[in-house]
Amino acid sequence: MSRHTRAVAFTAFAAAALAFGTALAGQAGAMANTSVPAPVTSSGTPTFLSGSQLPPHPTSAWTAGRVTPGVPDELVFCLEEALPGYDSSYRDFRTDLETNAQQLTIVVGSNAKADALAERLNKEIKACAAKARQADPEIESTLKDYGTLPVEEGAHAYGVHTNTSWGATDINLYSVGRDGRAVTVVKWGQMGDFSDAPVKAFKKTTTTAVNKLY
């Protein structure tokens, strides 16, 4: 794999374990423009973000995929150790450029289990920068903690910047939030560094995501 290909793949952190480029190509055909929130399919089912509720992109509208069972490839690298045994659903979002986002939602059997899962997911995100450095010595990775958000049972936002020895640089924002038995993770990413991260808008997106769960 060329260094350029590795740089693009690592943008979503999944390439350390999965072929992100292949996954992106496979998902692109299933996309549909959405300007309204994803509907609740049945009573008590968590609702997902719509494209219009993501941080605005200066030159491209967001395109949203279908709500799909499983875990998006872009979250596997950071969160795989926290997720075995859980049923989950996710929604993938893209722009016409490299900016992308994902929302993953898991509903468990009790509030206590949801609280424990949210705590574990926060722990895994905090450890992801170090995990990236361990996965490839040519990668430098830095975590920023953007603090908690006062929504439902709480949410927490983070930023992870990666820089490679060959010059590729990526910025990813993550958040974990909980409402009752439902836990949701939102990720936003593109090429760039912390100065390119729409932190205020991402916190608003996270608040909306948690509020929409129920």
N, C-alpha and C positions, 0 to 999 in steps of 0.2 A: 504494500500500500504506500502511495506517495505521501510525502509530508503534507501536501495540500489537502489530500483526501482525509488524512488523519485529523487535520485541523478542523475541517468542516464537520466531520463526524463527532468530534468531541464537544462541539457546541452544546449538545444536549446531554452530555455525560454518559449516554448509553453505549457509546462505541467501545468502551472498555470491556463490555460483556456481549454486546449485540451489534449487528450491522445497521446502524441508524440510517444510513443512506438508503438502504433497501427498504426499510420500514417506511420511510418518508414517501418513497415512490409508490409503495403499495397503498398507502392511505390517501394519496392525493386524489385518486379517482372517486373516492367516496365523499368528497367535500361538498357542502351546499352552503350558499350564503344565508346568514341568519341575522335579521335585524330585530327580532323579538326573542324573549327568553324561551329556552327549551321548556316544553310543557311538562306538567306533572302527569305521568302516565297512569297513576292510580293513587287513591287516597293514601297519604302517608309516605309516598315515594319522594325522596329528595329531588329537587330541581337543580339543573346545571346552569352555569353562566351562558349567556349569549355572546356572540362576537362583539356586539356594541358595548358590552360591559367590561371589556378588557382595556388596558391602557391604550389610548389612541395612538395610532401610528401616523407619522407626518405625511406619508405618501401612499399609503395602501390601506384599504379596508381589511378587516379581519374576515376570514373564512372559517366556518366551524364544521367539524365532522359530526357524525351521528354519535349518540351516547352508546358506548360499546362495552360489553363485559370484559374484564381483565385489567391489566396495568399497562400504561403506555411505555414504550421502550425508553423514552427520555427520562423516566423516573426509576428505572430498574437499577441503574448503577448506584444511586444514593440510598435507595429504600428497600432493596430486595430482601435484606435480612430481617426487616420488620413485617413483611407482608405474607409469608407462607400461611396457608390455612384460612385466609379471609376471602370472601366473595366481594368483588369490587367492580365498579364501572368507571369509565372515564370518557372525557370529550377532548378531542384534539383541535387546536386552532392554528391557522397559518396566515401569513400575509404573502403578498407577491414577492417579497424579498426574503431574507433569512430569518426574520423575527418569527418566533413560534411560541405557543403556550399550550399547557395541558391542565386539565382539572381531573383529579382522581377522587372518588368518594366511596367510602366504606361504611356500611351499617352493621353494627354488632349487636349482641344480645342484651346489653345492659349499659347504663350510664357509666358504671365503674369500668367495664371493659373498654368503652370508648375513651374514657379519660386515660387509661393505661396505654392504649394504642396511640393517642395523640402525643403523650409523653415520649413514647418510643420513637415515633416519627420525627419529633423535634430533635431527639438525641442523634438520630441517623443523619439528619441534615447538618447538624453542627459538626459531625465527624466527616462530612463528605469531602471537604477541602483536603484534609489530611489523607483520606483514602485515595483521592486523585493523585496526590504527590507520590504515594506508595505504589500506585499502579503504573506510573511512568516517571522515571527520574528526570525526563526532559520537560516535565510540566511543573510550573509553580502555581499554587492555588491559595487564595485568601478568602476567609469568611468575614462577613460583616453581619452583626446582629442588629436588626432594625427595630427590635422591641415588640411588645405585646399590643394587641388591639382590643378595645373594649366592646366586643360583640358576642352575644349569647354566652356560651361557656368559655369564650376566649379564643384568641388567635395569636400567632407569632410569625413575624416576617424576617427573612434573611436574604443576604446577597452573597454569591460565590463568584469570584473572578478567577479565571484561569489564563495563564500566559505560558506559551511554549518557547522552547529554545530556538525554534525556527520562525518565531514572530507572530504566530496566531494568538489572538486574544478574544476571550468570550466572557460575557457577563450573564449570569442567571439569577433570577429572583425566585425565592421559594416562600411559601407560607403554609402553615398548618392551622386549621380551625375546627372547632367542635360545637355542635348543637345537639344536646341529648345523646342519642345512641349513634349519631352520624358524625363521621370525621371526614374532612375534605382537605386535600392538598392542591395548591395552585402553583404552577411553575410558569415563568416567563423567561425567554432567553433570546439573545442575539449576539453578533460579534460586537466587541467593544470592551469598555471597562466600567468601573463604578460611576464615572461621570456620565455615562450613557444610560444609566438605570433610572427608569421613571418610578422612583420609590413612592412618592406621594400617590400617584395614580394606581400603583400596584396595591398599596394598602387599601385604597377605596375599592378596588376589585375584590380583594380578599374579604373585606367587610360585606360586600354584596353577596359573595359566594356563600359565606356562612349564614347570612340572613335568609338566603333562598333555600337552605337545606329543608326547612319545614316552615 
